[in-house]
Amino acid sequence: MKKFGILSALGVMALLQACATTPQQQRQVGCTGAGVAGALAGAAVGNQLGGGSGRDILTAGGAVAGGLAGNNAAGC
């Protein structure tokens, strides 16, 4: 079920970028997509570490760090 939700979110972002008409709109959608993709990857890595409530903390921290890294990598 999680995979379906992730794939759906990525598909919606791709469609939004295709609908953007100006370069500024395309950049905004691209920056959002990079942040979301980074957050998902960071949360997935954080969820693999720790145990109990530590796992929740690492998942949240991984999501924040991944989102920031995704935005930084995209130049946003």
C-alpha positions, 0 to 999 in steps of 0.5 A: 500500500505504501508503494502505491501511495509513493508512486501516486505522489510521484506521478502527480508531481510529473503531471503537474510539471507537464502542465506548468507553462512558464519556466518559473512554474516548472522550477517551482514544481521541480523544487517541490518534487525534489524536496518530496523525493528527498524526504521520502528517501530520507524517511525510508532510510531513517525507518530502517534504523533504530528501534521503538520510539527511536525509529520514529525520531530517526524517520522524522529526522531522515525526512527533514534531512532528505527534503533539505538535501533534495532541495539543495541538490536541485538548486532550490 
